[in-house]
Amino acid sequence: MFSKETKITTLFWIAISGLFLTTIYSILLAIMGIKSMNMISYVYNQMKRREQKGQ
């Protein structure tokens, strides 16, 4: 069936692929988190301005 060397090589490439996909996923999560933080800051500042105009 498979030799020991083939199994080790296959596991190596599976691990490398997993590392690559995890890195991409982490980058996407970071980008989405930054966008969420910017939106929260925008909404906070809008509410603050409305409150100041009302006084």
N, C-alpha and C positions, 0 to 999 in steps of 0.2 A: 504494500500500500504506500504509505509515505515514509520516507527515511527520517531519521532524527534531525538531520540538517535542514530538510524541507520544513519540518514542523517549527523549528526554531526561527527560520527565516520568515515563515508565515506569521508567527506570533509577533516578531519584530515589526513587520509592516502593519499589522493590526494595531499595535501599540502606537506607532508613529501616526497612523491615521486618526486614532482616538485623541492623541495630543493635539493634532492640527484642528480637528473639529471642535474640541473643547476650547481652544484658543479663539477660534472664530466666534463661538457662542458667547464667550466671556466678553469679547469686544462688542458684540451686538448688545449685550445686557448693559454694558457701561454706557454706550451711546444712548440707549433708551432711558437709562437713569439720569443722564445729563439733560436730556430733553424734558423729562418729568420735573427735574429740579428747576429748570428755566421756566416752565409753565407755572409751577407753584409760586415762584418769585414774581412772575408777571401778575398773576391773580392777586397775590398779597399786596403788591404795589397799587393795583387798580382799586382794591377795596380801601386801602389807606387813603388814596387820593379822594375817593368818594366821601369818605368819612370826614376829611378835612374840609371839603367843599360844603358839606352839610352844616358845619358849625358856624 
